[in-house]
Amino acid sequence: MLALREERAEPVLAESQIFVVDDDAMVRDSLVDLFGSVGLHAEAFASTRAFLDAPRRDVPSCLVLDVRMPEESGLDLQRRMNDQGLRIPIIFITGHADVPMSVRAMKLGATNFLPKPFRDQELLDAVGEALRQDAEQRAADAGTAELRKLAERLTPRELDVLKAVDRGLLNKQIAYELGIAEITVKMHRSSAFRKLKATTVADMIQKVRALNLR
């Protein structure tokens, strides 16, 4: 697990974005200073509305969110973000934690739940892990998007052959099932491999499943 300490953050994390939402100005200021001390950029907001209205860069991000606030609770914001498809890892902080509340937050997708007071390093470790997870998810999403662009070049028959390959069928079995010659199956299979830039059968099957072609 990535740990952020007094040294500067890794380059990939230095380009990241941390959002702090807490109605306590002293908490907001202290957290922004803490993250700045390890080379991370943080923006603080006094309300959930201010956070939602603010622009966000397309970089690895995480949200440090107070559970209890006057207008809208952190859990309410989490639900709204889920409904809007806004995927940002959330670390909840609260001085009024209880087990049912933390369970609800984690079930809704929170990455961590820290009761106040917490140690600075404890929060830095949680933020480092959240940013790493978001960076990995963004890379995976970008890879899937590129794969879908490649898949747009596939013909309907090539898609049929790929689905059969994913099911473990041999060329002869695919030919029988589709009512075509075995050499035609080989041609479609070879063409699909090139279009999707697959290197092995295992690589091709992994790409077919990433595209959810089954």
BATOR-719402 format. One line per field, with one value per residue: residue number from 1; residue in one letter; x, y, z of N, C-alpha, C, O in turn. Coordinates in steps of 0.001 Angstrom, whole numbers. Layout:
<nodes>
nr <- [NUM|...]
rest <- [A|...]
n.X <- [X|...]
n.Y <- [Y|...]
n.Z <- [Z|...]
ca.X <- [X|...]
ca.Y <- [Y|...]
ca.Z <- [Z|...]
c.X <- [X|...]
c.Y <- [Y|...]
c.Z <- [Z|...]
o.X <- [X|...]
o.Y <- [Y|...]
o.Z <- [Z|...]
</nodes>
This chain:
<nodes>
nr <- [1|2|3|4|5|6|7|8|9|10|11|12|13|14|15|16|17|18|19|20|21|22|23|24|25|26|27|28|29|30|31|32|33|34|35|36|37|38|39|40|41|42|43|44|45|46|47|48|49|50|51|52|53|54|55|56|57|58|59|60|61|62|63|64|65|66|67|68|69|70|71|72|73|74|75|76|77|78|79|80|81|82|83|84|85|86|87|88|89|90|91|92|93|94|95|96|97|98|99|100|101|102|103|104|105|106|107|108|109|110|111|112|113|114|115|116|117|118|119|120|121|122|123|124|125|126|127|128|129|130|131|132|133|134|135|136|137|138|139|140|141|142|143|144|145|146|147|148|149|150|151|152|153|154|155|156|157|158|159|160|161|162|163|164|165|166|167|168|169|170|171|172|173|174|175|176|177|178|179|180|181|182|183|184|185|186|187|188|189|190|191|192|193|194|195|196|197|198|199|200|201|202|203|204|205|206|207|208|209|210|211|212|213|214]
rest <- [M|L|A|L|R|E|E|R|A|E|P|V|L|A|E|S|Q|I|F|V|V|D|D|D|A|M|V|R|D|S|L|V|D|L|F|G|S|V|G|L|H|A|E|A|F|A|S|T|R|A|F|L|D|A|P|R|R|D|V|P|S|C|L|V|L|D|V|R|M|P|E|E|S|G|L|D|L|Q|R|R|M|N|D|Q|G|L|R|I|P|I|I|F|I|T|G|H|A|D|V|P|M|S|V|R|A|M|K|L|G|A|T|N|F|L|P|K|P|F|R|D|Q|E|L|L|D|A|V|G|E|A|L|R|Q|D|A|E|Q|R|A|A|D|A|G|T|A|E|L|R|K|L|A|E|R|L|T|P|R|E|L|D|V|L|K|A|V|D|R|G|L|L|N|K|Q|I|A|Y|E|L|G|I|A|E|I|T|V|K|M|H|R|S|S|A|F|R|K|L|K|A|T|T|V|A|D|M|I|Q|K|V|R|A|L|N|L|R]
n.X <- [845|507|2210|1980|4256|6366|8071|8078|5237|4809|5330|2986|990|1330|99|-2500|-5829|-7321|-10293|-11802|-14474|-16072|-17809|-16493|-14270|-11675|-10922|-10980|-8910|-6682|-6465|-6014|-3508|-2074|-2104|-811|1717|2897|3093|701|-2173|-4976|-8433|-10830|-14159|-17086|-19579|-21721|-23016|-21396|-19148|-20175|-20785|-18359|-15644|-13976|-10907|-9719|-8236|-6520|-8363|-9693|-12099|-12356|-14519|-16808|-19093|-21377|-23122|-24588|-26549|-26693|-26019|-22917|-23363|-25691|-24693|-22947|-24781|-26050|-23932|-23433|-25844|-25556|-23479|-20943|-17860|-15769|-13339|-14207|-13335|-14501|-14767|-15397|-16775|-18711|-19078|-20637|-21252|-23393|-23614|-21070|-21049|-23118|-21988|-19715|-20938|-22094|-19927|-17734|-14233|-12868|-13262|-12879|-12750|-12860|-10702|-8118|-4925|-2494|-904|-2434|-4611|-3225|-2235|-4644|-5612|-3554|-3877|-6487|-6138|-4368|-5999|-7949|-6419|-5665|-8194|-8972|-7028|-7720|-10293|-9657|-8221|-10238|-11935|-10324|-10101|-12746|-12977|-11293|-12762|-14939|-14296|-14688|-16343|-19770|-19649|-17071|-17364|-19125|-17452|-15490|-16980|-17543|-14972|-14392|-16076|-14704|-14695|-13436|-11916|-13120|-15516|-16685|-17037|-18964|-21095|-21672|-22151|-20271|-17198|-14248|-11826|-12711|-13491|-10973|-9891|-11576|-11044|-8277|-8305|-9803|-8095|-5969|-7244|-8006|-5596|-4558|-2377|-2172|-4279|-5320|-5045|-6804|-9254|-9451|-9809|-12213|-13936|-13642|-14933|-17423|-18779|-20030]
n.Y <- [-1195|2225|4754|7955|10277|12555|13184|14281|13736|10957|11452|10777|11020|13604|14982|14693|15205|16375|16587|18343|18289|19895|21382|22786|25342|25376|22716|22273|24018|22955|20404|20932|22150|19974|18103|19633|19678|17317|17567|17452|18596|20233|21059|22877|22775|24225|23162|20573|21304|23362|21875|20134|21975|22900|22985|20065|18458|16083|13917|11588|11317|12045|12174|13740|13578|14999|13449|14471|17355|20657|21286|19152|15771|13878|11247|11545|13042|11145|9218|10760|11230|8619|8138|9928|8874|9709|8960|9002|8143|7935|9135|9009|11226|11714|12930|11694|8943|5783|2249|1238|3463|3606|1154|1503|3504|2204|157|1636|2284|3675|4224|4375|4982|7209|7902|10955|12048|11634|10281|12164|10689|8432|9364|10278|7864|6599|8346|8144|5467|5594|7371|5885|3693|5037|6001|3596|2645|4609|4227|1655|2158|3849|2083|240|1893|2462|-109|-607|1151|-89|-2418|-1585|-1942|-4558|-7128|-8395|-11223|-11792|-11103|-13114|-15343|-14718|-14777|-17482|-18538|-17598|-19215|-21515|-23165|-25177|-24534|-26184|-26873|-24355|-23735|-25647|-24863|-22281|-22752|-22501|-22751|-24336|-23095|-20548|-19744|-19614|-17479|-15332|-15342|-14784|-12222|-10823|-11045|-9422|-6915|-6345|-6303|-8495|-10797|-13436|-16380|-16370|-13658|-12592|-13693|-12437|-9798|-10002|-10567|-8252|-6516|-7425|-9207|-11605]
n.Z <- [0|-788|991|2303|3466|5239|3156|-306|-2447|-4731|-8291|-9855|-7947|-7160|-9141|-8562|-7128|-4208|-2423|184|2342|4783|7469|9378|9653|10725|10653|7880|7003|8341|7247|4531|4791|5817|3686|1779|2882|2125|-529|-1976|-3731|-2469|-2254|-438|900|2306|2243|892|-1436|-2481|-3124|-5143|-7107|-7927|-10329|-11642|-12171|-14604|-13165|-10951|-7970|-4670|-2006|1037|3537|5799|8002|9349|8679|8521|6366|4433|4875|4939|4130|2627|496|-561|-1488|-3471|-5226|-6066|-7430|-9534|-10874|-10216|-9637|-7159|-4863|-1435|1741|4848|7598|11033|14113|15402|15189|14606|14643|12871|11127|9921|8635|6765|5182|4110|2677|689|-766|305|889|3252|6804|9206|12589|14445|17120|14667|13711|11879|10081|9736|8247|5980|4974|4302|2334|428|-394|-1448|-3607|-5167|-5842|-7339|-9456|-10667|-11432|-13264|-15236|-16055|-17051|-19179|-20764|-21421|-22887|-25110|-26113|-26842|-28961|-30813|-31139|-32598|-35206|-35810|-37646|-37838|-38113|-37241|-34587|-33784|-34026|-32119|-29747|-29657|-29429|-26882|-25446|-25500|-27715|-30420|-33654|-35589|-34329|-34106|-36774|-37495|-35847|-36773|-39389|-41451|-43389|-42026|-42648|-43131|-40617|-39417|-40833|-40053|-37348|-37238|-38360|-36448|-34243|-35102|-35342|-32711|-31550|-30188|-28544|-27725|-27339|-24757|-24128|-25993|-25113|-22639|-23482|-24884|-22787|-21293|-22968|-22674|-24425|-24312]
ca.X <- [0|1256|2156|2443|4873|6833|8704|7139|4462|5246|4830|1614|102|1468|-835|-3848|-6690|-8036|-11373|-12152|-15785|-16308|-18367|-15591|-13198|-10376|-10633|-10665|-7587|-5621|-6307|-5349|-2091|-1483|-1870|215|3026|3462|3101|-585|-3062|-6305|-9402|-11759|-15496|-17831|-20869|-21776|-23423|-20218|-18311|-20787|-20773|-16982|-15076|-13069|-9987|-9743|-7007|-6836|-8955|-10410|-12904|-12349|-15883|-17389|-20382|-22477|-23054|-25909|-27531|-26796|-25009|-21977|-23995|-26605|-23864|-22465|-25878|-26271|-22822|-23682|-26948|-25067|-22349|-19723|-17024|-14583|-13195|-14577|-12861|-15345|-14229|-16523|-16625|-19940|-19164|-21208|-21069|-24341|-23302|-19880|-21442|-23870|-21046|-18874|-21784|-22324|-18701|-16658|-12986|-12394|-14126|-11977|-13335|-12026|-9499|-7288|-3535|-2229|-400|-3549|-5355|-2366|-2214|-5946|-5673|-2641|-4504|-7635|-5633|-3826|-7133|-8599|-5511|-5776|-9503|-8950|-6224|-8529|-11372|-9059|-7903|-11490|-12423|-9499|-10470|-14046|-12736|-10770|-13821|-15873|-13852|-15035|-17568|-20671|-19190|-15907|-17885|-19653|-16312|-14855|-17833|-17369|-13634|-14512|-16757|-13787|-14909|-12377|-12288|-14043|-16813|-17228|-17481|-20221|-22139|-22008|-22489|-19283|-16036|-13255|-10839|-13340|-13380|-9592|-9704|-12255|-10330|-7019|-8625|-10223|-6899|-5217|-7997|-7997|-4190|-4352|-1111|-2395|-5691|-5689|-5188|-8045|-10391|-9523|-10368|-13621|-14683|-13645|-15936|-18719|-19385|-20701]
ca.Y <- [0|3475|5547|9335|10759|13932|13451|14705|12654|10465|12313|10491|11522|15059|15511|14309|16238|15970|17486|18280|18888|19910|22692|23405|26017|24988|21381|22434|24642|22066|19300|21472|22318|18644|17533|20446|19368|16157|17844|17171|19748|19993|22150|22684|23321|24253|22480|19608|22027|24042|20844|19653|23053|23247|22210|18993|18038|14652|13363|10789|12182|11445|13120|13603|14084|14925|12755|15312|18777|21265|21257|17814|14923|13235|10060|12004|13390|9893|8633|11570|10964|7300|8279|10696|8177|10447|7986|9517|7445|8773|8832|9715|11577|12116|12888|11064|7660|4591|1096|1222|4527|3229|36|2069|4225|1243|-544|2551|2412|4450|3474|4359|5683|7543|8700|12006|12546|10620|10701|12668|9626|7536|9962|10281|6503|6348|9147|7543|4255|6000|7935|4776|2951|5832|6024|2294|2561|5492|3570|552|2744|4343|908|-305|2818|2237|-1425|-480|1790|-1137|-3387|-1045|-2378|-5963|-7446|-9262|-12609|-11856|-11106|-14461|-16240|-14394|-15292|-18939|-18772|-17353|-20381|-22648|-24024|-25298|-23993|-27112|-26742|-23042|-23844|-26411|-24077|-21116|-23183|-21997|-23614|-24142|-22111|-19230|-19448|-19220|-16146|-14372|-15339|-14075|-10814|-10262|-10927|-8245|-5692|-6094|-6305|-9580|-11503|-14859|-16718|-15897|-12206|-12341|-14007|-11377|-8619|-10291|-10449|-6830|-5882|-8005|-9685|-12896]
ca.Z <- [0|-849|2219|2173|4694|5168|1892|-1331|-3035|-6028|-9371|-10264|-6910|-7111|-10131|-8146|-6548|-2998|-2025|1597|2606|6231|7821|10356|8929|11263|10118|6453|6853|8830|6308|3334|5152|5952|2362|1139|3457|1420|-1955|-2600|-3869|-1907|-2253|675|729|3554|2071|-203|-2648|-3016|-3735|-6382|-8098|-8287|-11444|-11247|-13220|-14905|-12584|-9769|-6945|-3556|-1235|2505|3750|7135|7967|9838|8340|8740|5276|3850|5497|4034|3566|1574|-658|-1129|-2272|-4651|-6134|-6662|-8386|-10679|-11487|-9906|-8934|-6473|-3579|-297|3095|5809|8910|11885|15565|15929|14490|15209|13768|11753|10172|9148|7772|5631|4325|3401|1712|-428|-1545|930|979|4639|7756|10298|13678|15037|16437|14016|13514|10536|9215|9452|7140|4801|4437|3681|1108|-541|-933|-2261|-4856|-5950|-6386|-8382|-10610|-11325|-12065|-14429|-16261|-16580|-17856|-20417|-21566|-21945|-23913|-26300|-26632|-27503|-30255|-31694|-31393|-33581|-36532|-35988|-38386|-37062|-38122|-36363|-33222|-33536|-33842|-30842|-28670|-29635|-28875|-25444|-24866|-25518|-28877|-31407|-34967|-36253|-33660|-34462|-38165|-37503|-35201|-37591|-40745|-42403|-43504|-40965|-43088|-42977|-39190|-39177|-41408|-39171|-36069|-37450|-38582|-35158|-33420|-35533|-35061|-31270|-31122|-29229|-28748|-27470|-27137|-23419|-24235|-26727|-24247|-21638|-24135|-25162|-21529|-20930|-23820|-22302|-25665|-24126]
c.X <- [880|1104|2716|3021|5417|7552|7642|6430|5087|4645|3385|617|172|518|-2283|-4589|-7412|-9077|-11669|-13489|-16080|-16817|-17512|-14389|-11813|-9970|-10229|-9240|-6468|-5391|-5639|-3858|-1382|-1159|-798|1614|3679|3337|1816|-1456|-4445|-7146|-10439|-13070|-16257|-19156|-20794|-22151|-22235|-19289|-18876|-20743|-19371|-16498|-14102|-12198|-10067|-8417|-7414|-7260|-9459|-11096|-12806|-13598|-16350|-18768|-21536|-22217|-24457|-26928|-27761|-25684|-24067|-22560|-24977|-25830|-23351|-23540|-26102|-25159|-22993|-24773|-26491|-23907|-21026|-18847|-15751|-14473|-13436|-13966|-13696|-14565|-15400|-16160|-17798|-20146|-19912|-21131|-22075|-24031|-22113|-20201|-22199|-22927|-20208|-19680|-22053|-21043|-17596|-15396|-12449|-13316|-13296|-12676|-12346|-11862|-8726|-5878|-3340|-1804|-1496|-4366|-4519|-2305|-3524|-6077|-4760|-3231|-5678|-7184|-5058|-4958|-7802|-7733|-5605|-7103|-9561|-8146|-7001|-9648|-10840|-8721|-9139|-12046|-11652|-9852|-11808|-13910|-12201|-11872|-14846|-15523|-14224|-16332|-18475|-20190|-17945|-16327|-18428|-18517|-15651|-15671|-17673|-15997|-13678|-15181|-15899|-13944|-13687|-12864|-13307|-15440|-17487|-17782|-18823|-21368|-22607|-22368|-21560|-18089|-15026|-12218|-11380|-13293|-11979|-9318|-10329|-11515|-9027|-7253|-9009|-9028|-6124|-5930|-7977|-6583|-3935|-3070|-1234|-3898|-6159|-5903|-6484|-9264|-10565|-10158|-11839|-14450|-14715|-14693|-17342|-19476|-20182|-22209]
c.Y <- [1245|4244|6930|9775|12149|14238|13798|13499|12204|11343|12061|11026|13046|15726|15262|15477|15662|17027|17258|18984|18745|21301|23441|24007|25596|23615|21490|22958|23685|20906|19759|21642|20964|18053|18324|20120|18166|16330|17545|18416|19396|21256|21854|23398|23210|23511|21508|20300|22720|23051|20402|20710|23380|22411|21169|18609|16523|14025|12472|11686|11360|12559|12781|14328|13903|14284|13700|16775|19351|21040|19858|16963|14349|11996|10428|12373|12128|9231|9414|11341|9615|7390|8982|10012|8892|9567|8641|8773|8404|8237|9666|10012|12068|12053|12203|9693|6614|3478|1074|2270|4144|2077|550|2750|3253|474|317|2852|3233|3596|3409|5211|5944|8382|9763|11740|11391|11183|11178|11549|8637|8064|9960|8895|6192|7100|8564|6314|4606|6559|6847|3986|3719|5900|4714|2165|3423|4876|2420|1070|3237|3181|297|582|2628|905|-1367|211|774|-2106|-2892|-1483|-3825|-6132|-8311|-10706|-12781|-11860|-12475|-15437|-15986|-14923|-16802|-19310|-18611|-18532|-21628|-23576|-24027|-24764|-24872|-27013|-25409|-23089|-24564|-25575|-22917|-21484|-22623|-22947|-23306|-23113|-20688|-18798|-18947|-17817|-15080|-14233|-14543|-12577|-10135|-10075|-9666|-6960|-5336|-6112|-7342|-10329|-13009|-15107|-16218|-14393|-11856|-12589|-12931|-10125|-8807|-10111|-9008|-6070|-6391|-8481|-10964|-12736]
c.Z <- [0|456|1947|3502|4453|3864|854|-1926|-4347|-7119|-9748|-9242|-6805|-8099|-9732|-7493|-5336|-2681|-550|1781|4097|6594|8841|9620|9424|10741|8653|6272|7265|7862|5013|3603|5252|4588|1610|1636|2801|-96|-2685|-2629|-3344|-2008|-1183|429|2047|3459|905|-1507|-3297|-3706|-5081|-7484|-8603|-9473|-10920|-12437|-13406|-14479|-11408|-8614|-5772|-2768|243|2991|5198|7046|8300|9497|8368|7623|4730|4432|4445|3383|2456|309|-1339|-1991|-3561|-5690|-6819|-7729|-9660|-11391|-11274|-9020|-8423|-5150|-2408|993|4055|7086|9766|13353|16226|15290|15304|14184|12617|10690|9304|8205|6550|4649|3494|2363|486|-1201|-941|1029|2405|5498|9002|11362|14158|16536|15810|13860|12067|9588|8838|8268|5863|4156|3708|2363|30|-1193|-1841|-3611|-5756|-6605|-7523|-9629|-11385|-12057|-13321|-15565|-16896|-17477|-19199|-21348|-22185|-23052|-25217|-26949|-27363|-28859|-31256|-32091|-32414|-34997|-36818|-36786|-37510|-37004|-37245|-34898|-32853|-33241|-32486|-29665|-28533|-29064|-27359|-24744|-24907|-26702|-29790|-32750|-35670|-35649|-33995|-35881|-38255|-36946|-36079|-39023|-41802|-42418|-42397|-41366|-42973|-41516|-38869|-39693|-40511|-37851|-36180|-37619|-37265|-34225|-33783|-35136|-33578|-30683|-30029|-29563|-28563|-27349|-25779|-23422|-24939|-25845|-23181|-22237|-24458|-23899|-21040|-21723|-23520|-23544|-25473|-24052]
o.X <- [1884|-5|3818|2369|4962|7651|6448|6953|5804|3576|2624|-481|-796|165|-3197|-4052|-8034|-8778|-11772|-13628|-16304|-16308|-17780|-13587|-10882|-8803|-9252|-8463|-5429|-4255|-4793|-3032|-235|-53|21|2588|4895|3459|1828|-1477|-5020|-6643|-10879|-13107|-16100|-19795|-19919|-21659|-22077|-18713|-18134|-20671|-19224|-16893|-13477|-12682|-10432|-7590|-8536|-6605|-9629|-10720|-13134|-13708|-16294|-19522|-22551|-21239|-25428|-28060|-28906|-24530|-24363|-22287|-25087|-26252|-23326|-23255|-26319|-25429|-22728|-24651|-26980|-23410|-20089|-19071|-14782|-15431|-12937|-14065|-13600|-13811|-16289|-15347|-17882|-21259|-19824|-20964|-21661|-24166|-22143|-19680|-21960|-23054|-20017|-19170|-22219|-21072|-16591|-15479|-11675|-14056|-13029|-13151|-11147|-12798|-8686|-5669|-3960|-2271|-1482|-4765|-5037|-2322|-3516|-6594|-5139|-3107|-5852|-7783|-5243|-4882|-8176|-8252|-5624|-7151|-10135|-8532|-6957|-9923|-11489|-8906|-9111|-12570|-12240|-9899|-11977|-14642|-12608|-11923|-15546|-16363|-14092|-17286|-18005|-20306|-17789|-15718|-18217|-18608|-15291|-15114|-17669|-15873|-13071|-14886|-16302|-13383|-12992|-14061|-14251|-16435|-18707|-18856|-19711|-22471|-23798|-22834|-21987|-17978|-14951|-11768|-10626|-13080|-11814|-8592|-9709|-11381|-8718|-6500|-8592|-8945|-5674|-5299|-7935|-6398|-3196|-2720|-487|-4688|-7269|-6837|-7186|-10199|-11690|-10957|-12629|-15549|-15700|-15277|-18327|-20663|-20928|-22927]
o.Y <- [1303|4374|7059|9666|12844|15403|13629|12385|12965|11922|13009|11442|13697|16893|15590|16572|14603|18221|16119|20152|17646|22297|24606|23279|25473|23386|20873|22413|23618|20470|19052|21318|20823|17557|17748|20266|17998|15365|17395|19195|18378|22371|20713|24476|22248|23254|21608|19924|22678|23354|20305|20371|24073|21254|21363|18454|15786|13653|12586|12685|10145|13728|11669|15548|12803|14554|13718|17368|18603|20642|19429|17391|14332|11719|9713|12061|12053|8745|8824|11269|9483|6796|8674|10516|8711|9450|8812|8770|9529|7048|10893|9177|12761|11232|12134|9337|6575|3735|904|2007|4335|2027|95|2589|3468|169|-198|3594|3477|2384|2513|6054|5024|9476|9505|11251|10293|12397|10646|11465|8072|7296|9674|8776|5595|6559|8495|6129|3987|6252|6885|3649|3137|5862|4718|1642|3013|4986|2224|497|3066|3271|-123|79|2632|794|-2014|-105|774|-2566|-3698|-1405|-4280|-5373|-8903|-11353|-13807|-12538|-12948|-16254|-16931|-15453|-17334|-20275|-19398|-18815|-22681|-24672|-23020|-24569|-24369|-27062|-25343|-22554|-24146|-25572|-22607|-20640|-22305|-23835|-22184|-22333|-19742|-17624|-17971|-17050|-14053|-13134|-13724|-11760|-9008|-9081|-8928|-6021|-4157|-5956|-7095|-10478|-13774|-14167|-15700|-13898|-10930|-11787|-12553|-9461|-7873|-9559|-8581|-5104|-5865|-8196|-11371|-13723]
o.Z <- [711|975|1413|4540|3545|3477|1100|-1913|-4997|-6924|-9945|-9611|-6412|-7931|-10488|-7332|-5415|-2670|-95|1417|4606|6080|9135|9034|8628|10424|8228|5488|6608|7675|4464|2749|4826|4369|893|898|2904|-852|-3907|-1676|-3730|-1868|-1036|-164|2799|4480|45|-2570|-4518|-4751|-6059|-8665|-9610|-9612|-9877|-13559|-12491|-15312|-10914|-8314|-5868|-2856|655|2866|5748|6111|7605|9952|8250|7900|4581|4476|3250|2215|1460|-805|-2568|-3086|-4620|-6889|-8014|-8800|-10748|-12398|-12052|-7815|-9163|-4377|-2394|1299|4064|7587|9270|13778|17452|14901|16531|12992|11471|9495|8089|7091|5431|3435|2298|1285|-619|-2184|-1608|1228|2742|4990|9775|11058|14264|17169|16366|13876|11146|8452|7744|7393|4784|2931|2631|1385|-1139|-2403|-2891|-4641|-6972|-7786|-8541|-10745|-12616|-13170|-14330|-16729|-18111|-18531|-20231|-22562|-23342|-24046|-26298|-28174|-28397|-29797|-32418|-33232|-33027|-35894|-37954|-36616|-36539|-35963|-36583|-34070|-31737|-32324|-31784|-28704|-27423|-28310|-26632|-23582|-24413|-26701|-29921|-32960|-36278|-36372|-34149|-36158|-38998|-37493|-36123|-39788|-42912|-41573|-41898|-40526|-42749|-41216|-38137|-39060|-40234|-37311|-35315|-37090|-36998|-33504|-32906|-34649|-33223|-29476|-29076|-30734|-29173|-27266|-25656|-22791|-24532|-25831|-22855|-21577|-24322|-23948|-20439|-21231|-24037|-23701|-26364|-23897]
</nodes>
